[in-house]
């Protein structure tokens, strides 16, 4: 797909938001000969990407595409063709083209060999500059004026209007406000009749009413190699005790279902298997070995190698008086019920659910209420677990929005000025 013929004036596109979705859109458009300006309200680009890179920059995941697409839950049907058009293999090839080789970790997650975001971002921004992409920073998008022009507010409070030929909105979700994603764009779109779903924390921790002693002693302590179950689904991984709750990958993967259950019922109960690699019968056999004078905590430590945090979590789940019977104690280890009372605050979430509903955009991600305006990234109402799925969808929707813009410009050129 190409931009309109070279005999016509070069079309101008405004990309609002300088994260992965916006920058990917800008690259595709500029490579097609479009004049692109990226606007961002922060003093530098890709801040959330750099933050993600502090943990190794998990770009995508290597699992087979059907399973990969299933991670997007209710949004999978709409996102599938967009991700299939820019799949994990394409993302890895793109990174390699920037001089950033990738590798597959033991968990199947894909990382740059450098394990950092900064080398990739530097190379990417250099490529964009070479393609002629312009950057306007410290500019906050303020919607449209009465004549339909884009309005931007500078750091000095002054406003400026721009009239590009098309627009891509890639302003992020509503978490990580200090990095630029604060959801402040929502009222401007609502005023245009764009359907929005309220923001909610995704990949978030949850609040738990720990006993004071447990919270004081174990806040910041990991639960390693556990399995967390809810509503028929079990996720293996790690969790982290916080002063007022629980977080970590094994919890994040269940956050959508947990959030919905809490909204409906006021609370949700997860079951934590502290020894998922062993059956209850195997644990009972180990616990049945006599130990003279051992306390229950020592018995759990010696027989099952349970860390103090795990042994004390059993008391939080089952009460102070744990069963002495080996079979009953083994059953308690295999299923520790923990009551979650609320998601953590939105600003503590890794990502957000909510935003522009998928019904508010067409298959090219163009707003039905505002032709010529496309939406990409976390502004759209989808969510996915950590593990590379978040970034993959941001890149893929950015690419899809760019393709949509090119088709929009091409159609407009064919129709002529009267269109």
Secondary structure in CASP SS format (residue, H / E / C, confidence):
PFRMAT SS
TARGET T0000
AUTHOR 0000-0000-0000
METHOD secondary structure of the structure
MODEL  1
X C 1.00
X C 1.00
X C 1.00
X C 1.00
X C 1.00
X C 1.00
X C 1.00
X C 1.00
X C 1.00
X C 1.00
X C 1.00
X E 1.00
X E 1.00
X E 1.00
X E 1.00
X E 1.00
X C 1.00
X C 1.00
X C 1.00
X H 1.00
X H 1.00
X H 1.00
X H 1.00
X H 1.00
X H 1.00
X H 1.00
X H 1.00
X H 1.00
X H 1.00
X H 1.00
X H 1.00
X C 1.00
X C 1.00
X C 1.00
X E 1.00
X E 1.00
X E 1.00
X E 1.00
X E 1.00
X E 1.00
X C 1.00
X C 1.00
X C 1.00
X C 1.00
X C 1.00
X C 1.00
X H 1.00
X H 1.00
X H 1.00
X H 1.00
X H 1.00
X H 1.00
X H 1.00
X C 1.00
X C 1.00
X C 1.00
X C 1.00
X E 1.00
X E 1.00
X E 1.00
X E 1.00
X C 1.00
X C 1.00
X C 1.00
X H 1.00
X H 1.00
X H 1.00
X H 1.00
X H 1.00
X H 1.00
X C 1.00
X C 1.00
X H 1.00
X H 1.00
X H 1.00
X H 1.00
X H 1.00
X H 1.00
X H 1.00
X H 1.00
X H 1.00
X H 1.00
X H 1.00
X H 1.00
X H 1.00
X C 1.00
X C 1.00
X H 1.00
X H 1.00
X H 1.00
X H 1.00
X H 1.00
X H 1.00
X H 1.00
X H 1.00
X H 1.00
X H 1.00
X C 1.00
X C 1.00
X C 1.00
X C 1.00
X E 1.00
X E 1.00
X E 1.00
X C 1.00
X C 1.00
X C 1.00
X C 1.00
X E 1.00
X E 1.00
X E 1.00
X E 1.00
X C 1.00
X C 1.00
X C 1.00
X C 1.00
X C 1.00
X H 1.00
X H 1.00
X H 1.00
X H 1.00
X H 1.00
X H 1.00
X H 1.00
X H 1.00
X H 1.00
X H 1.00
X H 1.00
X H 1.00
X H 1.00
X C 1.00
X C 1.00
X C 1.00
X E 1.00
X E 1.00
X E 1.00
X E 1.00
X C 1.00
X E 1.00
X E 1.00
X E 1.00
X E 1.00
X E 1.00
X E 1.00
X C 1.00
X C 1.00
X C 1.00
X C 1.00
X C 1.00
X E 1.00
X E 1.00
X E 1.00
X E 1.00
X E 1.00
X C 1.00
X C 1.00
X C 1.00
X C 1.00
X E 1.00
X E 1.00
X E 1.00
X E 1.00
X C 1.00
X C 1.00
X C 1.00
X E 1.00
X E 1.00
X E 1.00
X E 1.00
X C 1.00
X C 1.00
X C 1.00
X C 1.00
X C 1.00
X C 1.00
X C 1.00
X H 1.00
X H 1.00
X H 1.00
X C 1.00
X C 1.00
X C 1.00
X C 1.00
X C 1.00
X C 1.00
X H 1.00
X H 1.00
X H 1.00
X H 1.00
X H 1.00
X C 1.00
X C 1.00
X C 1.00
X C 1.00
X C 1.00
X E 1.00
X E 1.00
X E 1.00
X E 1.00
X E 1.00
X E 1.00
X E 1.00
X C 1.00
X C 1.00
X C 1.00
X E 1.00
X E 1.00
X C 1.00
X C 1.00
X C 1.00
X C 1.00
X H 1.00
X H 1.00
X H 1.00
X H 1.00
X H 1.00
X H 1.00
X H 1.00
X C 1.00
X C 1.00
X C 1.00
X E 1.00
X E 1.00
X E 1.00
X E 1.00
X E 1.00
X E 1.00
X E 1.00
X E 1.00
X E 1.00
X C 1.00
X C 1.00
X E 1.00
X E 1.00
X E 1.00
X E 1.00
X E 1.00
X E 1.00
X E 1.00
X E 1.00
X E 1.00
X E 1.00
X C 1.00
X C 1.00
X E 1.00
X E 1.00
X E 1.00
X C 1.00
X H 1.00
X H 1.00
X H 1.00
X H 1.00
X C 1.00
X C 1.00
X H 1.00
X H 1.00
X H 1.00
X H 1.00
X H 1.00
X H 1.00
X H 1.00
X H 1.00
X H 1.00
X H 1.00
X H 1.00
X C 1.00
X C 1.00
X E 1.00
X E 1.00
X E 1.00
X E 1.00
X E 1.00
X E 1.00
X C 1.00
X C 1.00
X C 1.00
X C 1.00
X C 1.00
X C 1.00
X H 1.00
X H 1.00
X H 1.00
X H 1.00
X H 1.00
X H 1.00
X H 1.00
X H 1.00
X C 1.00
X C 1.00
X C 1.00
X C 1.00
X C 1.00
X C 1.00
X C 1.00
X C 1.00
X H 1.00
X H 1.00
X H 1.00
X H 1.00
X H 1.00
X H 1.00
X H 1.00
X H 1.00
X H 1.00
X C 1.00
X C 1.00
X C 1.00
X H 1.00
X H 1.00
X H 1.00
X H 1.00
X H 1.00
X H 1.00
X H 1.00
X H 1.00
X H 1.00
X H 1.00
X H 1.00
X C 1.00
X C 1.00
X C 1.00
X C 1.00
X C 1.00
X C 1.00
X C 1.00
X H 1.00
X H 1.00
X H 1.00
X H 1.00
X H 1.00
X H 1.00
X H 1.00
X H 1.00
X H 1.00
X C 1.00
X E 1.00
X E 1.00
X E 1.00
X E 1.00
X E 1.00
X C 1.00
X E 1.00
X E 1.00
X C 1.00
X C 1.00
X H 1.00
X H 1.00
X H 1.00
X C 1.00
X C 1.00
X E 1.00
X E 1.00
X E 1.00
X E 1.00
X E 1.00
X E 1.00
X C 1.00
X H 1.00
X H 1.00
X H 1.00
X E 1.00
X C 1.00
X C 1.00
X C 1.00
X C 1.00
X E 1.00
X E 1.00
X C 1.00
X C 1.00
X C 1.00
X C 1.00
X C 1.00
X E 1.00
X E 1.00
X E 1.00
X C 1.00
X H 1.00
X H 1.00
X H 1.00
X E 1.00
X C 1.00
X C 1.00
X C 1.00
X C 1.00
X C 1.00
X C 1.00
X C 1.00
X C 1.00
X H 1.00
X H 1.00
X H 1.00
X H 1.00
X H 1.00
X H 1.00
X H 1.00
X H 1.00
X H 1.00
X H 1.00
X H 1.00
X H 1.00
X H 1.00
X H 1.00
X H 1.00
X H 1.00
X H 1.00
X H 1.00
X H 1.00
X H 1.00
X H 1.00
X H 1.00
X H 1.00
X H 1.00
X H 1.00
X H 1.00
X H 1.00
X C 1.00
X C 1.00
X C 1.00
X C 1.00
END
